[in-house]
Amino acid sequence: MDSGKIYLEINAGKCIYDGNVVKPDKRKGKLVLYKICDNLYNFQWISRETNKIEDNIILTKNISLERVHACKTGRVYLLRNKLKGEVFFYWMQDYDDSKDEEFVSKFNSIIANDLGNDTGTRRRYNKNDVPIESDLMFSQGGYGMNGDSKKNVSFKDLFVNEYMSKLLEIPEAYEELKKHMPSGYQTKYDIESLINSRMLNPNLNCLDLSIETQLNFILISLNLPPHEGPVNNPLEYIVEALEKKYNKENND
């Protein structure tokens, strides 16, 4: 239904849900909310690769969109339709994660304030129709990551004591890290403690997801040529590209 006015739009992928495990569908997509007329909105998931509409839902007051906090490998959101007992999972693909909650807030505000009263047959809501967040399982490897059998290298793999201790022994690296540390975290011990703290993990997960969805943007910002086609391990690809670049510069 493309005749309506686009009211909200954000880049997001779909998730595959088998009743227990949630896995990322790696295709690029977007969530679009069309305003058809007063009190009538149409919600769609559209593939950005083929422009094909796959999820096509008329909003009712029985629908809600919320973050799935149990998922630690990506920014996953759950669309619930309590009247029909349907659930849809999506993972956000925009580099700027601040857009996530803005989209969700506006989406839920429309449902709360702009929709007319539901019409049609209602059925009793069964709590077993919609999964409890704590019952869900999320596939390993992160959202948007290639399904290769080889385990992808993540930022969390790099930020471990073994590597950081060696890195901090390099004077140039230590001085560079100090520039990016907050006030009061300037000694080697302070830097290691901060990097290995639990509060850093969500930010590392966001970085992993950003590399998956914004690889060419990051490559260009590092003065590296963009890459065409899929990459099995984006972080490893960036490191190898930087290594080749600096080896070439040193040999010239």
ZIPEVEN-V485587 format. One record per residue. N is the residue number from 1. PHI is phi in degrees with one decimal (* if undefined). OMEGA is omega in radians with two decimals (none if undefined). Layout:
# ZIPEVEN-V485587
n->N phi->PHI omega->OMEGA
n->N phi->PHI omega->OMEGA
This chain:
# ZIPEVEN-V485587
n->1 phi->* omega->-3.02
n->2 phi->-101.2 omega->-3.12
n->3 phi->-84.8 omega->-3.14
n->4 phi->-81.3 omega->3.12
n->5 phi->-86.6 omega->3.10
n->6 phi->-69.0 omega->-3.08
n->7 phi->-100.0 omega->3.09
n->8 phi->-140.0 omega->3.11
n->9 phi->-156.8 omega->3.10
n->10 phi->-154.8 omega->3.10
n->11 phi->-74.5 omega->-3.11
n->12 phi->-159.4 omega->3.06
n->13 phi->-98.6 omega->3.06
n->14 phi->-86.2 omega->3.00
n->15 phi->-122.7 omega->3.08
n->16 phi->-97.0 omega->-3.09
n->17 phi->-124.1 omega->-3.09
n->18 phi->-104.1 omega->-3.12
n->19 phi->100.5 omega->3.13
n->20 phi->-144.0 omega->-3.09
n->21 phi->-100.6 omega->3.09
n->22 phi->-107.8 omega->-3.14
n->23 phi->-123.9 omega->3.13
n->24 phi->-77.7 omega->2.90
n->25 phi->-85.9 omega->-2.92
n->26 phi->-78.8 omega->-3.14
n->27 phi->-69.1 omega->3.05
n->28 phi->-80.4 omega->-3.12
n->29 phi->-149.2 omega->3.10
n->30 phi->-151.5 omega->3.02
n->31 phi->-100.8 omega->-3.10
n->32 phi->-128.7 omega->3.06
n->33 phi->-113.1 omega->3.13
n->34 phi->-98.8 omega->2.97
n->35 phi->-96.9 omega->-3.08
n->36 phi->-80.2 omega->3.07
n->37 phi->-163.4 omega->-3.14
n->38 phi->-55.9 omega->3.06
n->39 phi->65.8 omega->3.13
n->40 phi->-133.0 omega->-3.11
n->41 phi->-127.3 omega->3.14
n->42 phi->-119.9 omega->-3.09
n->43 phi->-107.6 omega->-3.08
n->44 phi->-136.8 omega->2.85
n->45 phi->-104.8 omega->-3.07
n->46 phi->-125.2 omega->3.06
n->47 phi->-70.5 omega->3.07
n->48 phi->-79.1 omega->3.13
n->49 phi->-87.4 omega->-3.09
n->50 phi->-119.4 omega->-3.07
n->51 phi->64.9 omega->3.14
n->52 phi->-86.5 omega->3.09
n->53 phi->-85.2 omega->-3.14
n->54 phi->-115.9 omega->3.06
n->55 phi->-99.5 omega->-3.07
n->56 phi->-138.9 omega->-2.94
n->57 phi->-129.6 omega->2.99
n->58 phi->-86.1 omega->-3.09
n->59 phi->-69.6 omega->2.99
n->60 phi->-133.5 omega->-3.12
n->61 phi->-72.9 omega->3.09
n->62 phi->-88.7 omega->-3.08
n->63 phi->-103.3 omega->3.06
n->64 phi->-144.4 omega->3.11
n->65 phi->-127.5 omega->-3.06
n->66 phi->-147.8 omega->3.12
n->67 phi->-74.9 omega->3.07
n->68 phi->-98.0 omega->-3.05
n->69 phi->-72.2 omega->3.13
n->70 phi->-68.8 omega->3.13
n->71 phi->-85.1 omega->-3.11
n->72 phi->-104.2 omega->-3.07
n->73 phi->-106.0 omega->3.13
n->74 phi->179.4 omega->-3.14
n->75 phi->-94.0 omega->-3.04
n->76 phi->-103.6 omega->-3.14
n->77 phi->-126.2 omega->-3.08
n->78 phi->-115.0 omega->3.01
n->79 phi->-98.8 omega->-3.14
n->80 phi->-107.6 omega->2.94
n->81 phi->-119.3 omega->-3.02
n->82 phi->-67.8 omega->-3.12
n->83 phi->-65.3 omega->-3.11
n->84 phi->-97.2 omega->-3.10
n->85 phi->70.4 omega->-3.11
n->86 phi->-100.7 omega->3.04
n->87 phi->-134.7 omega->3.08
n->88 phi->-134.2 omega->3.12
n->89 phi->-111.0 omega->3.12
n->90 phi->-136.3 omega->3.06
n->91 phi->-119.8 omega->-3.01
n->92 phi->-73.5 omega->-3.06
n->93 phi->-116.0 omega->3.10
n->94 phi->-71.6 omega->3.11
n->95 phi->-62.5 omega->-3.11
n->96 phi->-85.1 omega->-3.08
n->97 phi->-74.0 omega->3.11
n->98 phi->-67.6 omega->3.12
n->99 phi->-72.5 omega->-3.07
n->100 phi->-58.0 omega->-3.06
n->101 phi->-69.1 omega->3.07
n->102 phi->-62.8 omega->3.11
n->103 phi->-62.4 omega->-3.09
n->104 phi->-65.0 omega->3.14
n->105 phi->-62.1 omega->3.12
n->106 phi->-66.5 omega->3.13
n->107 phi->-59.0 omega->-3.11
n->108 phi->-70.3 omega->3.08
n->109 phi->-65.7 omega->3.09
n->110 phi->-61.2 omega->-3.14
n->111 phi->-62.8 omega->-3.09
n->112 phi->-74.1 omega->-2.94
n->113 phi->-116.6 omega->-2.97
n->114 phi->-105.3 omega->-3.07
n->115 phi->-83.6 omega->3.03
n->116 phi->-76.8 omega->3.11
n->117 phi->-65.1 omega->-3.14
n->118 phi->-65.8 omega->3.03
n->119 phi->-120.8 omega->3.11
n->120 phi->102.0 omega->-3.06
n->121 phi->-77.8 omega->3.07
n->122 phi->-105.6 omega->3.00
n->123 phi->-127.9 omega->-3.11
n->124 phi->-66.6 omega->-3.13
n->125 phi->-75.2 omega->3.11
n->126 phi->-101.0 omega->-3.08
n->127 phi->-61.0 omega->3.13
n->128 phi->-78.0 omega->3.14
n->129 phi->-70.0 omega->-3.05
n->130 phi->-112.0 omega->-3.04
n->131 phi->-67.5 omega->2.99
n->132 phi->-81.7 omega->-3.04
n->133 phi->-55.1 omega->-3.09
n->134 phi->-69.2 omega->3.14
n->135 phi->-87.0 omega->-3.06
n->136 phi->-80.3 omega->3.02
n->137 phi->-120.1 omega->-3.10
n->138 phi->-116.3 omega->-3.12
n->139 phi->-61.6 omega->-3.12
n->140 phi->-78.5 omega->3.04
n->141 phi->108.3 omega->3.06
n->142 phi->94.4 omega->-3.09
n->143 phi->-84.4 omega->-3.10
n->144 phi->91.9 omega->-3.08
n->145 phi->-82.7 omega->3.14
n->146 phi->-65.1 omega->-3.06
n->147 phi->-83.7 omega->3.13
n->148 phi->-64.3 omega->-3.10
n->149 phi->-67.7 omega->3.11
n->150 phi->-75.2 omega->-3.12
n->151 phi->-67.6 omega->3.12
n->152 phi->-70.1 omega->3.03
n->153 phi->-79.8 omega->3.12
n->154 phi->-115.6 omega->3.10
n->155 phi->-60.2 omega->-3.13
n->156 phi->-63.5 omega->3.10
n->157 phi->-66.7 omega->-3.09
n->158 phi->-83.5 omega->-3.06
n->159 phi->-89.2 omega->3.09
n->160 phi->-120.4 omega->-3.04
n->161 phi->-55.6 omega->-3.08
n->162 phi->-57.3 omega->-3.10
n->163 phi->-78.3 omega->-3.07
n->164 phi->-67.0 omega->3.13
n->165 phi->-61.6 omega->3.12
n->166 phi->-66.7 omega->-3.13
n->167 phi->-65.2 omega->-3.11
n->168 phi->-71.1 omega->3.07
n->169 phi->-79.9 omega->3.08
n->170 phi->-90.0 omega->-3.03
n->171 phi->-53.0 omega->-3.11
n->172 phi->-64.3 omega->3.14
n->173 phi->-67.9 omega->3.12
n->174 phi->-60.7 omega->-3.14
n->175 phi->-64.5 omega->-3.14
n->176 phi->-68.9 omega->3.12
n->177 phi->-63.9 omega->-3.13
n->178 phi->-58.9 omega->-3.12
n->179 phi->-63.5 omega->-3.05
n->180 phi->-102.3 omega->3.14
n->181 phi->-90.8 omega->3.07
n->182 phi->-69.1 omega->3.13
n->183 phi->-58.3 omega->-3.13
n->184 phi->94.0 omega->3.11
n->185 phi->-123.5 omega->-3.04
n->186 phi->-117.1 omega->3.11
n->187 phi->-83.9 omega->3.13
n->188 phi->-61.0 omega->3.13
n->189 phi->-63.8 omega->3.14
n->190 phi->-61.4 omega->-3.11
n->191 phi->-64.1 omega->3.12
n->192 phi->-63.0 omega->-3.13
n->193 phi->-63.7 omega->-3.13
n->194 phi->-67.5 omega->-3.09
n->195 phi->-65.7 omega->-3.12
n->196 phi->-94.7 omega->3.14
n->197 phi->-76.5 omega->-3.11
n->198 phi->-66.3 omega->-3.08
n->199 phi->-68.4 omega->3.13
n->200 phi->-83.2 omega->-3.04
n->201 phi->-57.1 omega->3.12
n->202 phi->-59.8 omega->3.13
n->203 phi->-68.3 omega->3.10
n->204 phi->-65.8 omega->3.09
n->205 phi->-63.0 omega->3.10
n->206 phi->-64.6 omega->3.11
n->207 phi->-64.3 omega->3.10
n->208 phi->-59.3 omega->-3.13
n->209 phi->-66.2 omega->-3.14
n->210 phi->-63.0 omega->3.12
n->211 phi->-63.7 omega->3.14
n->212 phi->-64.2 omega->-3.00
n->213 phi->-94.5 omega->-3.06
n->214 phi->-130.1 omega->-3.04
n->215 phi->-58.1 omega->-3.07
n->216 phi->-65.9 omega->3.07
n->217 phi->-60.8 omega->3.14
n->218 phi->-68.5 omega->3.13
n->219 phi->-60.2 omega->-3.14
n->220 phi->-63.5 omega->3.14
n->221 phi->-65.4 omega->3.11
n->222 phi->-96.8 omega->-3.12
n->223 phi->61.0 omega->3.07
n->224 phi->-112.3 omega->-3.13
n->225 phi->-68.1 omega->3.09
n->226 phi->-64.9 omega->-3.09
n->227 phi->-111.3 omega->3.09
n->228 phi->-98.2 omega->3.11
n->229 phi->89.5 omega->-3.11
n->230 phi->-71.8 omega->3.09
n->231 phi->-123.6 omega->-3.10
n->232 phi->-63.6 omega->-3.08
n->233 phi->-137.8 omega->-3.03
n->234 phi->-57.9 omega->-3.11
n->235 phi->-64.9 omega->3.11
n->236 phi->-63.1 omega->3.13
n->237 phi->-63.3 omega->3.13
n->238 phi->-63.2 omega->-3.13
n->239 phi->-61.6 omega->-3.14
n->240 phi->-66.0 omega->3.11
n->241 phi->-65.8 omega->3.10
n->242 phi->-66.2 omega->3.13
n->243 phi->-61.3 omega->3.12
n->244 phi->-63.1 omega->-3.12
n->245 phi->-62.5 omega->-3.08
n->246 phi->-73.8 omega->3.05
n->247 phi->-63.9 omega->3.12
n->248 phi->-65.7 omega->3.14
n->249 phi->-64.7 omega->-3.13
n->250 phi->-71.1 omega->-3.12
n->251 phi->-86.7 omega->3.14
n->252 phi->-74.6 omega->none
